[in-house]
Each structure stands twice: as structure tokens, then as C-alpha cells.
Amino acid sequence: MSLDKKTVARRYARALFELVDADNEVDQTYQELIALRQVFEDNEGLESALAGVQMSLDDKKALVSDLQQGASQYVKNLIQMLFDYGRMDCMVAIIDEFERRYDAKNKRMHADVVTAIQLDKQQRDQLKANLAKRFGATEVVLKEQVDPEILGGVIVHADHKTLDGSLSSKIKQIRRLLVR
């Protein structure tokens, strides 16, 4: 019976996280994994190439060796184990799950923010502070998007919640009330 990618990612990430946490190597491992994820994102198809049958085994081994270059023993072992068990197509999912655990441990949250105009530093810092207070986080990482269609205000997607303070949604709400 084959396990789905999400289950595999949870298991490997939990095992790695517990191991590096016990050795106080969480931050270093996190930084290495983020850099490794960037390699996979920059080279679309790398996961499937390493997991597929299109490349020769020697070519795959050479790529795996390149990926292990300069990595800590934990990350080298993770890469090798995934390669040996034919799970290289789960690498990014495992890193994402590791990051989720890292964020939970450090009370760090990610928020997608949509604004009508680009936020300046003061607005960005104020928004981060407000979100940190509201969600009990010590750090907030913003992924910003500008959409003039919202007219003003801000829409925040964080922690499986949507906070819509956009002017366009307020206008729609007023219209609904007037139509009643």
C-alpha cells in the first residue's frame, strides 16, 4: 500500500525535526532546507526527474551528490534516504512540513496580504505588529500583493482565516443593506 505525499511529508519532517531539535540544530537545518527548496523551485521538474525513469541511475546519483554538497549530515542523510527509497518527489512537501513545525515552535506565522497600493515600511511594520498581537505570534512573515481593484484597505489571509478590511467589500456590504 503506497502512502500519499502528505503522509510521507509529515512522517519524514517530524522525524527530522525531532532529531535536529534534540541536538539544537533546528535553525541551521531550517536554513539549509529553505535553500534546498529554492533549488527545487528554481529547477522545475527536478523532483520528478530524480524520482522518474527518464534519467540514468548514474546521472541521478551525480545530481544527488550535488544536492548534498556543503549540507549538514542531517540534510545529507535526508536527501540520501529519499533517493534510496524513491521518494525524491516528496522533497518540497517534506521541507514545507518542516517549515510548518519550525514556525509553530517559534510562534512565527505567514500571512498573505492584498492592498490597493504598495505598503511603506511603517505600514508594513504596523500591520505585522497588529497581526502578531491578534494571532499571538512573535514574528509575522508577509507575502504582499497589490490589487487596485480592492480600492483601499487590506485583505489578510492568515492561519486559515480571511480578514477583509477592503473598501470594495465595504461598498458591497452597504449595497446589500440598501437593497433589502
Secondary structure as GFF3:
##gff-version 3
##sequence-region A 1 180
A	DSSP	alpha_helix	5	22	.	.	.	ID=ss1
A	DSSP	alpha_helix	26	42	.	.	.	ID=ss2
A	DSSP	alpha_helix	46	51	.	.	.	ID=ss3
A	DSSP	alpha_helix	57	68	.	.	.	ID=ss4
A	DSSP	alpha_helix	73	84	.	.	.	ID=ss5
A	DSSP	three_ten_helix	88	90	.	.	.	ID=ss6
A	DSSP	alpha_helix	91	105	.	.	.	ID=ss7
A	DSSP	beta_strand	108	115	.	.	.	ID=ss8
A	DSSP	alpha_helix	121	135	.	.	.	ID=ss9
A	DSSP	beta_strand	139	146	.	.	.	ID=ss10
A	DSSP	three_ten_helix	148	150	.	.	.	ID=ss11
A	DSSP	beta_strand	154	158	.	.	.	ID=ss12
A	DSSP	beta_strand	161	164	.	.	.	ID=ss13
A	DSSP	alpha_helix	167	179	.	.	.	ID=ss14
###
